[in-house]
Structure formats: structure tokens, C-alpha cells
Amino acid sequence: MFTSVLVANRGEIALRVVRTCQELGIRTIVAHSAADRDSAAVRAADESVQVGPGPSKASYLNIPAVVEAARTRGAEAIHPGYGFLSENPEFAEVCEDEGIVFIGPPASVMAQLGDKAIARGIMREAGLPLLPGSRDALDGPGAALALADEIGFPMILKAVAGGGGRGMRVVRDRDDVEDAYAETRAAALAVFGDGRLYGERYLDSARHVEIQVLLDAHGGGVHLGARDCSLQRRHQKLVEESPAPEVDQAALAELGTHTVGALLDAGYVGAGTAEFLYDPARRGYYFMEVNCRLQVEHPVTEMVTGIDLVAEQLRVAAGEPLGYGQADVVTRGAAIECRLNAEDPARDFRPTPGLVTRLVLPGGPFVRVDTHLETGYRIPPFYDSLLAKIVVWAPDRAGAIARMRRALTETVVDGPGLATTAPFLRDALDHPSFRAGTHDTSLIATLPTSPAPTTAPPTAAAAPVTPAPATVGTSIT
């Protein structure tokens, strides 16, 4: 096991990694920006080093500064968290060249799976199901038109280097293909520095389901069940849960086994997630992408399995075998996570940075809150608006929904100009289709952004009611 690890991230995930390292007796160094110099993660760590000013491009995305911080402080490994440099193969390669362990898959594997077109090819060869689409990156608008004629509409164009719901465009008419290609390519170049695109058939009504895997460097691997992440806004996840409701669990287990085999064959090592679209009408799963990192929503898997994913990442990166097999992984009960963001739903989810003057976090049995928030904390304008992840567990899904609703009602984050998504999330949990487990990725777009008055939750008798399907669909990266 490592004796020292540098945490190259911020906010709740940096603090979460520091805490697990402490439990394992590992010295921690937090790399931080000037804006985060007095953050909870910095105070909790054994050491800290400033790697740049507030903007992430000059700090958390500054590869030379982060690597130099690890080298000068004697860190044996770097944990990248999620976001920032966590899926940057160049960063992983620099770490390898410097003799620093990157806590994640090998750089070469990350580069392949991070290229969405290559990843589709790898998974196609492994026998995983895919939506009809291009086998390689499209070489121009003409190729996009030809693909549309082959697979039909609606079609979605996606950035090969994309992620986080960015760099994609749905096309519903042949006359729009050329303009959509040009606009999506320009956006991909601006955001990712790579204008290559691929295309695939688009599902208007689908569920987002993902498989969590853990693989070691000795040929061992397990999946830890599935998560449903269908409650999302503009391809950004808001609510995640495990197990995925109202789907065939045996089919999901088989998909998990197949996914583990495919990623082992690809040379993957560490924690990772394979994302799929589920078409309820056809009861089919379709591979989308692999996230070569720890997911934001990993706590729901921890809650139902009792496995500390960060601890497993550290052990695997240190060269240890998993020490258990698929038969040893047992899931119990149901867990739900809500992402609490500093955003105002009434103003199109506009970010609301500022000073926190009053903070009340939920508690009670089986309630977990991963956060860096505290009274007096000033939410900076430079980063993602995630404030906290509220996670609950209960013996069954109905109990978990009730517990989460209570937790959201308890939550208070006040300050000048501050707003959070807590009331909006509570309304989403109250929607009949979510309670019935029949919701899809279109649900959030149908909800009003002004929260309803706080009332008692709907009764169980209301659960089976399902609204007419919305016209908004999704494909997420």
C-alpha cells in the first residue's frame, strides 16, 4: 500500500478521498487553487500545496503544476477524483513517466476508451449491444448524411472526445444534418480541442443505466450491480439510485458479467463504469461509453454493497488483487443519491455562487452527506455548482424515497443570492412515474421549475399512475 497520495481535486470528492486515505494510514497532500486555500479538504489533509489561481485551467487542469506538486512533496501516487484531469490520458502518461502511480487505468487504455468511436468498436468486438451508428469518426457532413440515410432519424451527433453531456446534437430532419454537423464540430473543437464526430440512432424515450466495475492487474474483476441515472437535465445527472428499478435484474447481472469480460480484455485496471441506454419498449440495452474514473454517484453503490470504492481504487493501484469474486458481492436494500447544486431552477438553473450564512444538513438513520460545505464558506464562481451529495439507504425503494424526501426537506443552505436545487429535487421524487420506477430521461424536462409547496408525499396508491410520454429524449455521454 502507498504511504503518501496527492489528491488532485477539490470540493466534496477531495475530502472524501482524504478521509479514506486517513483510514488506511496514508499521508495525504491536497493540491489546491488559490480559491480553495482554506477548504475543508485542505484543512483535513496532512499537507497542501497551491498549484495556481482560482480558474481551473491555471490550477486543477495544470498538468506540470500538479505533477511538480506530487514530485516535490514525495507523493507515491495521485488520486484525480472525478472531472478535471481524471480522464486525461496525457496526464496519466506523464505520471507514469515520472514514476508516480496514477490511480486509474493505464494511459493507453484510457486513451482508447476515451475515444468514443474506438470504444464503440472495442465493445462491438466484445459482443456488447450498440445502437446503429458509425463504426469510425465521420469524415465530413457527407458521411453524416450517408449515415442518416442508413440508420434513419432521429440521429444524434456526438464528439469523439466528448463527455459530461457536452458536444452533442440531435438531428431529426435530413435538411438539418449539414448545419448540425458544422455546429457540433465547432463546439467540440472549442470545448475538447478535437472536432471529430460520430453518429448513432437516438432514442426519444430511454432509461440511463450503468454498470460499476472493479478490475485488478491480476485478471480479477467484478461488477457491483447497476445504477439508474435517468433523472437528468440537459444530459447532467441529478438523481441516481441502485438497484435500477423495474428492470430484469437477471438480465442486468448478465450484462455486468459481459462488461467485466470486455474491460478485462481491453486491459482496464481500477474502478470504472460502463454506461448504457435501456429501451423499455424493446427491453434492450445499448452501450454508450466507459467512464475511466470514479463516478460522482459512486456512493449509492457503496451503500448497497458495503464496499468502499476509493479504498479499492487505492489497493488495486498499489498492485494488490481484489481478494474476492463475483459471488462475494451481495447487494442489499435500495440507495438514492441527490446532487445538491447551487443553482436557481426558477432562473433556468443559473449558478448562484456566494457566501453561506446558514447551513443545516440532514441527518438521521442511514443518511449520508458528502460535502465540503460549512457556514461561512464562500461558493466560488470558477467551478461546478455541486455543493453536496445527499445519499440515503433503506430496505426497499419506497422507504429510500421517503427518507430522501425527508432529508431534502431538512436541508437548508442560505446566504445572499443563494438558491439550491433541493425543492426541485423533492418535486422530482414526488412525480408518479418516478415513484413507480417507470420514468425515463425525459421526465425532468416536463417538471415546473418553481417548486410546489411543501406537502405530505403522495400515497402509495398514486404510484402506478404514469403520465403521457414527453417529447424530449436523450442520449448521454
MOQUIPE-V665032 format. One record per residue. N is the residue number from 1. PSI is psi in whole degrees, -180 to 180 (999 if undefined). BURIAL is + if it has 9 or more other ideal C-beta (glycine too) atoms within 8 Angstrom, else -. Layout:
[[N & PSI & BURIAL] [N & PSI & BURIAL]]
This chain:
[[1 & 152 & +] [2 & 154 & +] [3 & -18 & -] [4 & 139 & +] [5 & 133 & +] [6 & 131 & +] [7 & 113 & +] [8 & 65 & +] [9 & -172 & +] [10 & -179 & +] [11 & -151 & +] [12 & -34 & +] [13 & -34 & +] [14 & -44 & +] [15 & -38 & +] [16 & -41 & +] [17 & -42 & +] [18 & -44 & +] [19 & -43 & +] [20 & -40 & +] [21 & -42 & +] [22 & -41 & +] [23 & -27 & -] [24 & 3 & +] [25 & 26 & -] [26 & 130 & +] [27 & 136 & +] [28 & 142 & +] [29 & 125 & +] [30 & 124 & +] [31 & 127 & +] [32 & 162 & +] [33 & 172 & +] [34 & -33 & +] [35 & -22 & -] [36 & 20 & +] [37 & -24 & +] [38 & 29 & -] [39 & 165 & +] [40 & -39 & -] [41 & -40 & +] [42 & -43 & +] [43 & -30 & -] [44 & -26 & +] [45 & 161 & +] [46 & -35 & -] [47 & 164 & +] [48 & 157 & +] [49 & 131 & +] [50 & 131 & +] [51 & 5 & +] [52 & 180 & +] [53 & -172 & -] [54 & -51 & +] [55 & 135 & +] [56 & -31 & +] [57 & -32 & -] [58 & 0 & +] [59 & -81 & +] [60 & -19 & +] [61 & 7 & +] [62 & 93 & +] [63 & -50 & +] [64 & -39 & -] [65 & -41 & +] [66 & -44 & +] [67 & -40 & +] [68 & -38 & -] [69 & -43 & +] [70 & -41 & +] [71 & -47 & +] [72 & -27 & -] [73 & 2 & +] [74 & 28 & -] [75 & 133 & +] [76 & -26 & +] [77 & 162 & +] [78 & 126 & +] [79 & 119 & +] [80 & -3 & +] [81 & -136 & +] [82 & 160 & +] [83 & -167 & -] [84 & -117 & +] [85 & 11 & +] [86 & -26 & +] [87 & 33 & +] [88 & 106 & -] [89 & -28 & +] [90 & -44 & -] [91 & -45 & +] [92 & -38 & +] [93 & -40 & +] [94 & -42 & +] [95 & -46 & +] [96 & -44 & +] [97 & -31 & -] [98 & -1 & +] [99 & 22 & -] [100 & 132 & +] [101 & 125 & +] [102 & 122 & +] [103 & 89 & +] [104 & -173 & +] [105 & 164 & +] [106 & 149 & +] [107 & -41 & +] [108 & -38 & -] [109 & -41 & +] [110 & -40 & +] [111 & -41 & +] [112 & -48 & +] [113 & -23 & +] [114 & -21 & +] [115 & 108 & +] [116 & -35 & +] [117 & -43 & +] [118 & -42 & +] [119 & -40 & +] [120 & -40 & +] [121 & -42 & +] [122 & -45 & +] [123 & -30 & +] [124 & -44 & +] [125 & -30 & -] [126 & -7 & +] [127 & 8 & -] [128 & 144 & +] [129 & 142 & -] [130 & 154 & +] [131 & 151 & -] [132 & 135 & -] [133 & -172 & +] [134 & 144 & +] [135 & -28 & -] [136 & 176 & -] [137 & 142 & +] [138 & 138 & +] [139 & 13 & -] [140 & 176 & -] [141 & -28 & +] [142 & -40 & -] [143 & -34 & +] [144 & -40 & +] [145 & -43 & +] [146 & -40 & -] [147 & -43 & +] [148 & -41 & +] [149 & -31 & -] [150 & -45 & -] [151 & -15 & +] [152 & 177 & -] [153 & 156 & +] [154 & 152 & +] [155 & 150 & +] [156 & 134 & +] [157 & 133 & +] [158 & 148 & +] [159 & 132 & +] [160 & -37 & +] [161 & 13 & +] [162 & 176 & +] [163 & 164 & +] [164 & 22 & -] [165 & 7 & +] [166 & 158 & +] [167 & 45 & +] [168 & 155 & +] [169 & 128 & -] [170 & 135 & +] [171 & 129 & +] [172 & -5 & -] [173 & 142 & -] [174 & -33 & -] [175 & -16 & -] [176 & -4 & +] [177 & -48 & +] [178 & -46 & +] [179 & -42 & -] [180 & -40 & +] [181 & -48 & +] [182 & -43 & +] [183 & -41 & +] [184 & -38 & +] [185 & -43 & +] [186 & -41 & +] [187 & -41 & +] [188 & -41 & +] [189 & -43 & +] [190 & -41 & -] [191 & -43 & +] [192 & -9 & +] [193 & 17 & -] [194 & 113 & +] [195 & 5 & -] [196 & 142 & +] [197 & 156 & +] [198 & 167 & +] [199 & 153 & +] [200 & 165 & +] [201 & 144 & +] [202 & 135 & +] [203 & 123 & +] [204 & -31 & +] [205 & 114 & +] [206 & 160 & +] [207 & 150 & +] [208 & 114 & +] [209 & 139 & +] [210 & 151 & +] [211 & 125 & +] [212 & 130 & +] [213 & 156 & +] [214 & 122 & +] [215 & 138 & +] [216 & 180 & +] [217 & 9 & -] [218 & 15 & -] [219 & 5 & -] [220 & 146 & +] [221 & 147 & +] [222 & 158 & +] [223 & 151 & +] [224 & 37 & +] [225 & -170 & +] [226 & 158 & +] [227 & 144 & +] [228 & 127 & +] [229 & 37 & +] [230 & -19 & +] [231 & 101 & +] [232 & 154 & +] [233 & 123 & -] [234 & 47 & -] [235 & 11 & +] [236 & 125 & -] [237 & 140 & +] [238 & -37 & +] [239 & 135 & +] [240 & 152 & +] [241 & 159 & +] [242 & 136 & +] [243 & 166 & +] [244 & 129 & +] [245 & 154 & -] [246 & 39 & -] [247 & 163 & +] [248 & 109 & -] [249 & -32 & -] [250 & -40 & -] [251 & -38 & +] [252 & -40 & +] [253 & -40 & +] [254 & -41 & -] [255 & -39 & +] [256 & -43 & +] [257 & -42 & +] [258 & -40 & +] [259 & -43 & +] [260 & -45 & +] [261 & -42 & +] [262 & -41 & +] [263 & -32 & +] [264 & -43 & +] [265 & -31 & -] [266 & -6 & +] [267 & 17 & +] [268 & 142 & +] [269 & 132 & +] [270 & -165 & +] [271 & 139 & +] [272 & 168 & +] [273 & 131 & +] [274 & 126 & +] [275 & 140 & +] [276 & 151 & +] [277 & 138 & +] [278 & 124 & +] [279 & 104 & +] [280 & -32 & +] [281 & -39 & -] [282 & -5 & -] [283 & 42 & -] [284 & 146 & -] [285 & 141 & +] [286 & 123 & +] [287 & 138 & +] [288 & -58 & +] [289 & 169 & +] [290 & 130 & +] [291 & 114 & +] [292 & 52 & +] [293 & 179 & +] [294 & 135 & +] [295 & 152 & +] [296 & -40 & +] [297 & 16 & +] [298 & -26 & +] [299 & -30 & +] [300 & -35 & +] [301 & -41 & +] [302 & -38 & +] [303 & -34 & +] [304 & -17 & +] [305 & -23 & +] [306 & 14 & -] [307 & 126 & +] [308 & 106 & -] [309 & -35 & +] [310 & -42 & +] [311 & -41 & +] [312 & -39 & +] [313 & -46 & +] [314 & -44 & +] [315 & -45 & +] [316 & -43 & +] [317 & -28 & +] [318 & 0 & +] [319 & 5 & -] [320 & 148 & +] [321 & 160 & -] [322 & -44 & +] [323 & 6 & -] [324 & 163 & -] [325 & -175 & -] [326 & -36 & -] [327 & -20 & -] [328 & -12 & -] [329 & 115 & +] [330 & 129 & -] [331 & 143 & +] [332 & 135 & -] [333 & -158 & +] [334 & 140 & +] [335 & 145 & +] [336 & 140 & +] [337 & 134 & +] [338 & 132 & +] [339 & 116 & +] [340 & 114 & +] [341 & 150 & +] [342 & 77 & +] [343 & 153 & +] [344 & 103 & -] [345 & -30 & +] [346 & -13 & -] [347 & 47 & -] [348 & 38 & -] [349 & 38 & +] [350 & 134 & -] [351 & 146 & -] [352 & 73 & +] [353 & 160 & +] [354 & -172 & +] [355 & 131 & +] [356 & 113 & +] [357 & -20 & -] [358 & 132 & +] [359 & 125 & +] [360 & 115 & -] [361 & 148 & +] [362 & 158 & +] [363 & -156 & -] [364 & 175 & -] [365 & 137 & -] [366 & 36 & +] [367 & 125 & +] [368 & 134 & +] [369 & 114 & +] [370 & 111 & +] [371 & 159 & +] [372 & 5 & +] [373 & 150 & +] [374 & 158 & -] [375 & 133 & -] [376 & -7 & -] [377 & 137 & +] [378 & 116 & -] [379 & 116 & +] [380 & 158 & +] [381 & 1 & -] [382 & -16 & -] [383 & -179 & -] [384 & 150 & -] [385 & 7 & +] [386 & 124 & +] [387 & -40 & +] [388 & 157 & +] [389 & 116 & +] [390 & 122 & +] [391 & 135 & +] [392 & 157 & +] [393 & 147 & +] [394 & 164 & +] [395 & -26 & -] [396 & 170 & -] [397 & -40 & +] [398 & -42 & +] [399 & -37 & +] [400 & -40 & +] [401 & -45 & +] [402 & -41 & +] [403 & -40 & +] [404 & -40 & +] [405 & -43 & +] [406 & -42 & +] [407 & -42 & +] [408 & -36 & +] [409 & -34 & -] [410 & -25 & +] [411 & 130 & +] [412 & 124 & -] [413 & 104 & +] [414 & 153 & -] [415 & 165 & +] [416 & 117 & -] [417 & 1 & -] [418 & 144 & +] [419 & 151 & +] [420 & 171 & +] [421 & 7 & +] [422 & -50 & +] [423 & -37 & +] [424 & -42 & +] [425 & -39 & +] [426 & -41 & +] [427 & -37 & +] [428 & -41 & +] [429 & -28 & +] [430 & -10 & +] [431 & 135 & +] [432 & -39 & +] [433 & -33 & +] [434 & -43 & +] [435 & -33 & +] [436 & -11 & +] [437 & 20 & -] [438 & 10 & -] [439 & 164 & +] [440 & -171 & +] [441 & -6 & +] [442 & -10 & +] [443 & -48 & +] [444 & -36 & +] [445 & -16 & -] [446 & -9 & -] [447 & 144 & +] [448 & 146 & -] [449 & -10 & -] [450 & 120 & -] [451 & 148 & +] [452 & 158 & -] [453 & 147 & -] [454 & 120 & -] [455 & 176 & -] [456 & 148 & -] [457 & 157 & +] [458 & 151 & -] [459 & 164 & -] [460 & -28 & -] [461 & -22 & -] [462 & -13 & +] [463 & -41 & +] [464 & -11 & -] [465 & 130 & -] [466 & 128 & -] [467 & 166 & +] [468 & 143 & -] [469 & 143 & -] [470 & 169 & +] [471 & -4 & -] [472 & 132 & -] [473 & -165 & +] [474 & 159 & +] [475 & 124 & +] [476 & 147 & +] [477 & 999 & +]]
